[in-house]
């Protein structure tokens, strides 16, 4: 445990104590000598008030009391203070669809870029909240833990591409399972998910995802991105456009936004479905939805300030002075 002092300069007071102690003892001896000069020892009991055993300890109690008083002034510091507070805050996990259909360009520059821009621009509106990111397609993976470091979050989000996951599809259940793992230790009333997807090519498992969300106390805000008219799905290889996705007949596949599952998940978990094609409105609506569902959570904070111990030394000093006053009201120093 690291130990330091709040007021180093007052350490010099410790040098005064030996001097005070020496003068006090010298004074007591001098007074005893004066008594011996005034009368023989056999007559002193008749001439002077009797001194109790406690009076012999008084000088030493004074010294110890002043020692503790000096240490209270010095202010001993050690360790770090842990503070547990109950705060109104949100723990938000963004579930981002990174299936190949999110490369479609019916929303410029692409559905994925639209989703990423929405996420990045929502962050400044989530003051004091924590955010995490899970990407999913036919599988799901957490790419960022819950954090209040929005600069780091923005860097994570900007680096997301559809190539981060190899298994294609749109598995909402696996996305929700990954979110549940990240919410471990978070109270159920403070868990929120923002799912951004075109809803296309989903594997029909939104019902199990809804049941899991309800069991875990998770509120879902879903954001649909893409148009009903749809667009071809570009296929990239190491960032180079190689063509467009085709079906088994060699026809170009057109991907369309499917909102049915997205609306069902939002409504069933007490959340909101939001049209993500208008980015500014989507950002505002997401921030409002998160604020409305903000829950209480306990947060333990390690304070950067060390713990103060001056009050304990001060309490001992006061106790010693009180004992001296109580049992030695005449300030008898056994003189």
C-alpha positions, 0 to 999 in steps of 0.5 A: 500500500502506497503511503504519502503525506498531504502536508509534508511541511508539518513533518518539521513539527516532529522535531519539536516534540523531543525538545518539548519532552526534554523541557517538560521533564526538566521542568518536573525535575526542577520543581521536585528539587524546589520541593526538596529545598523547601522541606524534607521529604518526610514532611512533604506529604503534610505540606503538599497535596497528595499526587495520584498514580495517574499524575505520573502518566500525565506528561507522557500522555501529553506528549503522545496526544501532541504526537497524534495531533501532529500526524492529523495535521500532516494528513496521512494518505494511503490506498485509493478510495472506492465509491459505489454509486447508483446512477441513471445510465444506459448500457447500450450494445449496438448489434450491427448486421455485416452480412453481404447484403449490407454492401447494397448501395440503394442507400448512399454510400452503402447500407453498412456505411449508413449504419456506421455513420448513424452509430458514430453520430449517436455516440455524442448524445449518450453522455455518461452511458456505456456502449459496446459493439457486436457484429453479426451475420450467420455468426456473431462476434463482440468487437468492443467491450462496454466502455465510456471511451467514445473515441475508441468506440468510433475507431472500432466502428469505422473499421468494420467491414462485411468481411469481418465474419466469414459465415453469411446469413442474418442470425438474430438469435446469435447476435442476441446471445452475444449481447447477453454475454456482454451484459453479464453483471449489468442489472436487467433494467439497464440493458439496451440493444440497438440493432441495425440491419436491412432485415434481409435474408434472416433465418427466421429466428427472431422469435427465439431472439425475442424470448431471450431478450425478454428473459434477460430484461433487454429492450431493443431498438431496431433500425431498418436500413435499405429500400423496398425497391432494393439494389444489387449486392456488390461482391468485394475481394480485398477491397476490389469490386469483383461483380454482383451477387447472382443466383443459381440461374445467373441472374443478379440478386436484388436485396430489399429491406425487410422490416417485419422481423425488425418491427416485431423484435422492437415491439415485443421487447418494449422498444421502437422501430426506426427508419434508418434511411433518414440519418438525422432523424434516425440519430435523434430517435435512437437517442430519445429511445435510449433516454426513455429506457435509461435504467439505474445501475450501480457503479463502483469507481476507483477514485484517483484520490488517496484515502485520508486518515487524519481523522483517526489521529485527530480522534485519538488526540482528542480522546487523550486530551479529554482523559487528561482533563477528566482525571487531572482537572488541576493540570497536575504534572506530579510536581 
